[in-house]
Amino acid sequence: MENRKILIVDDDSNICELLRMYLEKDGFDTSIAYDGEQAIELVGRYNPDLILLDIMMPRLDGWQVCREVRKNSEIPIIMLTAKGEVFDKILGLELGADDYISKPFDAKEVLARIKAVLRRSSEKSKKNAVKEVRFDKLIINLTNYELTVDGKQIDTPPKELELIFHLASNPNRVYTRDQLLDEVWGFDYYGDSRTVDVHVKRLREKLENVSDKWSLKTVWGVGYKFEVK
């Protein structure tokens, strides 16, 4: 079986070499980019299985690279940063990062996180074999990332679509914000979970009063559910 490919993106060559050494010793294939532009170019050419992505970099920063990659790819992304502010974590989640590691980090921890994210990513692919759910006046198609409401296709960002797909695939089940962050965004993040509320608010604007047979409900003090009557 071909080795899994990891793209390491960091402007610090010492960090890159340290990560390369640990990853290759563990059987991964690696490639290195030292700035954001080179990273985007390598994503297309190297076709990695996962990206380790630093935030503070020349040319394009990690946020810009993440945004660019997410336009047409679901390659798992682990953000690496010296910053630990809540704001960064929220932004990373919003842009579609799969995990988040603060520097300085232990290389063994990075290896463990990479394996966990790759495992979740492959489980997610299997789980999403059936990628469409239908209700009255609502079709959520995760294969083509299309949301159809009352016969009209509605432009919807990927994470919003994944969130409503996840809730609608498990009707009447209540999810906490932390569960949704873990199961939709892909990692445990306990703390400020406003990003879930923001996504639900945007979805409500698209789905409010479309049908009396289902609704996106807030369960006060707990979280959210897709209620089917």
N, C-alpha and C positions, 0 to 999 in steps of 0.2 A: 504494500500500500504506500502511496506517495506521502511524504512527510507534509504535515500541515504547515502552511506558510504564514509567517508573521511579519508585518511591515512595522518597523520601529521608526518613529518620527520624533526627533529631538535635535535641537541645535547644539547640545552638549555631547561632543564625541566620546567623552569618557563614559557617560551613561549609556550611550548607544553600544559601545564595545562590551561593557559589562553585561548588558541585556543580551546582546548577540551570543556572548560566551555561554551564559546560563541556558539560553533557549536551545542553542545548537547541541550543547551537551545533553539536553533532555530529548533530542531527536527532532526538533523543529527546524524548518528551513527559514532563513531570515533575509530581509533586505532592509537597507537603511536610507532614510531621507533626512536631510539636515534643515530643511525649511518647508513651508507649507506648499509652495508651488511644485517643488520636486515630489512631495508626497502625493499630490493629486495626479501628477503624471505617472507615478509608479503604481497607483491603485489600478489604473487601466492596463498597464503593461505587465505588472507582476501578478495581479489578481490574487491578493492575499486572502487568507481565511479569517484573519483578525488584524486590527490595527491598534498599536500602542501609540497614543497621540499626545504629545506635549502641548501645553496651551500657549505659553509665551515663546513665540518664534518669529524670525524675520520673514519678510514678504507677506505670507498669509499666516495668521495665528491659528491655533487649534480649533477655535470656534468656527472660523471661516471654512477650514478644511472639513470639519464635521458636517457643516451645513451643505457644503458642495457634494460630499460623498453621499449624504442622505437623499439628495435629489433623485438619484436613480439606483441606489444600492442599499441593501440591508446588511452589509458586512459588519460583524460585531466590532465595536469601537470601545477601547478602554482609555479614558482620559488620564494623563499624567500631569500633575501640577504641583508647584510649590505652595500654591494658595490653598487655604482650607475654608474660605468663607462659604456660608450657606448659599449666597447668591450664585457662586460658581456651580454648585451642585444642582441648583434649580435650572440654571441655563443649560448645563450638560444634559439633564433629563429632557428639557424642552426640545433640544436639538437632536435627540435620539441616541445619546451615548448609552452603552450597555453596562458600564461600570466606571469606577472612579477611584484612583489611587493617589494619595498625597505623598509628595517627596518630603524628606528622604524615605525611601521604601526599602524593604528587604526583598532581595531578588527571589527568594523562595516563595514569598507571599505573591509576587507578580506571577510566578509560574502557576501557583494554585488558582489564582483568579482567572488566568487565561484558560486553564483547563475547565473551570466551572462555567465560564461564559461560552466556550465552544460546545460544552455538553448541553447547556441550556438551549443554545442556538440550534443544535441538531434535533433536540427534543421538540423544539418549537416547530421546526420544519415538518417533522412527522405528525405532530398534533394538528397542524393546519392543513392536513391532506384534503379535508373537505373545507373549502375556504369561502363558502357562501352561506349566509343565513337570510331567511325571508320571513317577513311578517306583513300584516295589512299595510299596504302603501309604503313598504320599506324593504329595500334589498341592500345588504352589506356584503360586498364581494372583495375578499382580501387577496384574491389572485391578481386581479387587475387594479386593486386599490380604488374601487368605485363605490360611492354611496348614492343610491337612487331613492329619492323621496317623492312620493306621489307621482311617479312616472318621470321625474326630472333628475338628471345627474347633478349632484351637488359637489362642487370643488371642496375637497376635505384633506387637510394635512395628514401624513401617514400615521402619526401617533394618535390623533383623534379617531381615525378609522379603526386602528388596532384596539383602542379602548372600547369603542361602541361594539365592535365585533366580539370582544372578550365578554362584555356584559351580556350582550344579546345571545351569545352561544350558551350562556348559563342562566336562562330566564328565572326571575324571582329569587336568585341567590344574592345575598347581601355581601358586598366586599368592603373591607376597610380600605382607607387610602393607602396604608402601607402594603396591603396585599396587592393592590392594583399597581403600585410602583414596582413591586417585586415581579409580578406576573406579566405585566404589559411592558414596562420599561426594562425589566430584566435584572434588577438587583435590589437588595434590601437598602432602604434609605429611611432611617427613622429620624424625624426632625420636622423641618418645614415641608409640608406636603401640599403647598398651595398649587403646585403645578397640576395636580389632579383636578382641583376645583376649577382652575382656569380652563382646562380641556373640557370638563363637564359643562361649564357655562357656555362655551362656544358650541358644543354639540346641541345644547338645549335650544339655542337660537335657531338651529337648523331643523330641529325635530318637534318643537312645541306645537301642540294642537293639530298634528298631522292625522292622528288616529285616536279613537277612544278605546282601542283594543290593547294598547301598550303605552308605556311611558318610562322616561328616565327619571327615577325617583331618588330623592335624598332620604336616607334613613338617619334621622337626627341622632347625633352622638356616636354613630357607627360608621356610615360611609354611603355607598350608592348601590342601586340595583336597577336592572332592566325589568320592569314589572309587566307581566302579561296577564290580562284579565280573562 
